[in-house]
Amino acid sequence: MVKKVAIVGAGPSGVLLAHYLLRRSDEYQIEIYERRSDPRTISFSKSRTFPISLSERGMNALRQISGLEEAVKAISLEMTGAIFHQKNGKARLTPRKQPLFTLNRTSLVIVLLEKLNEKYNNSRLNIHFNCQCIQVDFAEKKANFQKNETNFAVDYDFLIGADGSRSVIRENFLDTELFECEQKYIPSDYKSIFIPRPDATVETNLKPDKIHTWALDDGTIFLLLHQRDETISGVIYFPHQNNQLVGLSNKEEVLKFFCKHFPEVGQLMPESEAAAFLARPISRIITVRCNRYHQGSSVLLIGDAAHAVSSSIGQGCNAALEDVVLLNNLLDEYSDNLPTVLEQFTIRRQVDAHALVELGDYAFPASKRLLIEFIFRELISKTLHRLFPQRFAPSLFELISESTVPYSEILNLYQSWISKVKKF
Ligand SMILES: Cc1cc2nc3c(=O)[nH]c(=O)nc-3n(C[C@H](O)[C@H](O)[C@H](O)COP(=O)(O)OP(=O)(O)OC[C@H]3O[C@@H](n4cnc5c(N)ncnc54)[C@H](O)[C@@H]3O)c2cc1C
């Protein structure tokens, strides 16, 4: 039986895994190491968060731990569809059969941490913030950390790299035999936006139960989601090359930009947010494909560390939470025999993880011409499936974000569309 488990990264996947392992057996002693400060103690504006949506894959993973689904729903808003705002002021609604639950990534982590601390005391669980993993010695089963410029080493029986898309644990895999990993930047960068609760006197057509999107001719895409506390959070994606945001040099220009291109949002944006938006750093997203997720019989990568994906299909967190369910099922199936469990994790997850990254890169087209075809295809697929469910599969996006159908099956079904987007 594994005793000492070191989880690197207190993101959604790392914290949910702690819940699952602590519930499994009294023998698991969990230490979580997180490079950042405790999100419960720092101000929201410093937490570098962004809105995320959880669909059935993620909710299913939360549901299996008592109290988590309810706690997450209590801080989320249900989204029953998406509205695409057009240049001419018209808006096109795409309804959903099943709602999405939207919240900020940091709020999700906070609720998972709170529930963890509520259930377990420090005889079996310790969470170390401001501790950055800097190196791992796989042969000696030692992970090295840095806290306040002091280094220390930790022995482990089981080490989990839940440390996100720029994983240090994964970087250490590179020195091991036959490990291959492809990392790529997606062509768009992003900035987050936070709009305070609109004044009751301001009239807005931004329905709170819908995801709002806008697309500009230069490839800029804007996504806006209401939050439970009546604030509105968004992400603006813009091409890495030749983007319009680089030219904005003061808050007046930011406000002008939003009022011109996204007038529904511009009217709600206070000067303070325009200034904060300007100061916020531009972030880049990388995708990751690995040929294995385990190293020997005691180290495993999960979540973004194993398979970071473009946020265009809103699945990174859902898939990260799904990893935890798979790992738990394998521990059941192989009676906690770690060497077999880890090997099986790679075997069972790889095909879906690679398909996920492929879907993230190509399911949603960047070109405006293909975007129109994409909307048309979704509409036809949905109608045909509704009329003849036995003969026609649900649409591509219904399968991705409203089902738990494995990503590899979805890719197989929609391979011709993916190939078309790839060639374009
Ligand atoms: C703009 C944007 C929008 C998104 N929207 C969605 C969405 O709608 N739906 C969805 O499902 N997904 C979405 N995602 C993806 C989602 O945020 C990630 O897939 C998810 O957070 C992955 O969880 P994780 O626990 O694997 O990694 P992370 O959330 O990245 O957490 C990793 C943690 O490890 C810590 N860490 C890193 N390095 C170290 C180290 N060396 N030592 C110690 N700690 C370390 C980090 O500080 C972090 O807390 C979006 C992503 C972005 C960028």
The ligand as a MOL file (V3000), in Angstrom:
LIG
                    3D

  0  0  0     0  0            999 V3000
M  V30 BEGIN CTAB
M  V30 COUNTS 53 58 0 0 0
M  V30 BEGIN ATOM
M  V30 1 C -8.5930 31.4730 -20.5340 0
M  V30 2 C -8.8850 30.0520 -20.1790 0
M  V30 3 C -10.1990 29.5920 -20.1900 0
M  V30 4 C -10.4830 28.2730 -19.8490 0
M  V30 5 N -11.7760 27.8280 -19.8770 0
M  V30 6 C -12.0690 26.5430 -19.5480 0
M  V30 7 C -13.4200 26.0800 -19.5420 0
M  V30 8 O -14.3600 26.8120 -19.8250 0
M  V30 9 N -13.6560 24.7890 -19.2020 0
M  V30 10 C -12.6420 23.9340 -18.8780 0
M  V30 11 O -12.9200 22.7490 -18.5870 0
M  V30 12 N -11.3480 24.3440 -18.8850 0
M  V30 13 C -11.0410 25.6240 -19.1930 0
M  V30 14 N -9.7310 26.0550 -19.1750 0
M  V30 15 C -8.6550 25.1000 -18.8180 0
M  V30 16 C -8.5250 24.9050 -17.3120 0
M  V30 17 O -8.3110 26.1210 -16.6500 0
M  V30 18 C -7.3720 23.9660 -17.0050 0
M  V30 19 O -7.4510 22.8470 -17.8580 0
M  V30 20 C -7.4190 23.4780 -15.5680 0
M  V30 21 O -7.2220 24.5770 -14.7020 0
M  V30 22 C -6.3570 22.4120 -15.3490 0
M  V30 23 O -6.3190 22.0560 -14.0010 0
M  V30 24 P -4.9670 21.4620 -13.3960 0
M  V30 25 O -5.2540 21.2240 -11.9630 0
M  V30 26 O -4.5080 20.3090 -14.2060 0
M  V30 27 O -3.8770 22.6140 -13.6130 0
M  V30 28 P -3.8540 24.1290 -13.1390 0
M  V30 29 O -5.2020 24.6730 -12.9940 0
M  V30 30 O -2.9260 24.8220 -14.0770 0
M  V30 31 O -3.1920 24.0660 -11.7070 0
M  V30 32 C -1.8300 23.7510 -11.5430 0
M  V30 33 C -1.3720 24.2660 -10.2070 0
M  V30 34 O -0.0100 23.8830 -10.0020 0
M  V30 35 C 0.7180 24.9740 -9.4740 0
M  V30 36 N 2.1150 24.8060 -9.8700 0
M  V30 37 C 2.6700 24.9640 -11.0950 0
M  V30 38 N 3.9770 24.6810 -11.0780 0
M  V30 39 C 4.2640 24.3270 -9.8000 0
M  V30 40 C 5.4620 23.9310 -9.1660 0
M  V30 41 N 6.6290 23.8280 -9.8430 0
M  V30 42 N 5.4260 23.6350 -7.8480 0
M  V30 43 C 4.2490 23.7260 -7.1480 0
M  V30 44 N 3.0830 24.1020 -7.7170 0
M  V30 45 C 3.0830 24.3860 -9.0310 0
M  V30 46 C 0.0620 26.1990 -10.1040 0
M  V30 47 O 0.3040 27.3750 -9.3590 0
M  V30 48 C -1.4020 25.7850 -10.1150 0
M  V30 49 O -2.0730 26.1770 -8.9430 0
M  V30 50 C -9.4200 27.3730 -19.5090 0
M  V30 51 C -8.1030 27.8510 -19.5010 0
M  V30 52 C -7.8360 29.1680 -19.8340 0
M  V30 53 C -6.4060 29.6410 -19.8070 0
M  V30 END ATOM
M  V30 BEGIN BOND
M  V30 1 1 1 2
M  V30 2 1 2 3
M  V30 3 2 2 52
M  V30 4 2 3 4
M  V30 5 1 4 5
M  V30 6 1 4 50
M  V30 7 2 5 6
M  V30 8 1 6 7
M  V30 9 1 6 13
M  V30 10 2 7 8
M  V30 11 1 7 9
M  V30 12 1 9 10
M  V30 13 2 10 11
M  V30 14 1 10 12
M  V30 15 2 12 13
M  V30 16 1 13 14
M  V30 17 1 14 15
M  V30 18 1 14 50
M  V30 19 1 15 16
M  V30 20 1 16 17
M  V30 21 1 16 18
M  V30 22 1 18 19
M  V30 23 1 18 20
M  V30 24 1 20 21
M  V30 25 1 20 22
M  V30 26 1 22 23
M  V30 27 1 23 24
M  V30 28 2 24 25
M  V30 29 1 24 26
M  V30 30 1 24 27
M  V30 31 1 27 28
M  V30 32 2 28 29
M  V30 33 1 28 30
M  V30 34 1 28 31
M  V30 35 1 31 32
M  V30 36 1 32 33
M  V30 37 1 33 34
M  V30 38 1 33 48
M  V30 39 1 34 35
M  V30 40 1 35 36
M  V30 41 1 35 46
M  V30 42 1 36 37
M  V30 43 1 36 45
M  V30 44 2 37 38
M  V30 45 1 38 39
M  V30 46 1 39 40
M  V30 47 2 39 45
M  V30 48 1 40 41
M  V30 49 2 40 42
M  V30 50 1 42 43
M  V30 51 2 43 44
M  V30 52 1 44 45
M  V30 53 1 46 47
M  V30 54 1 46 48
M  V30 55 1 48 49
M  V30 56 2 50 51
M  V30 57 1 51 52
M  V30 58 1 52 53
M  V30 END BOND
M  V30 END CTAB
M  END
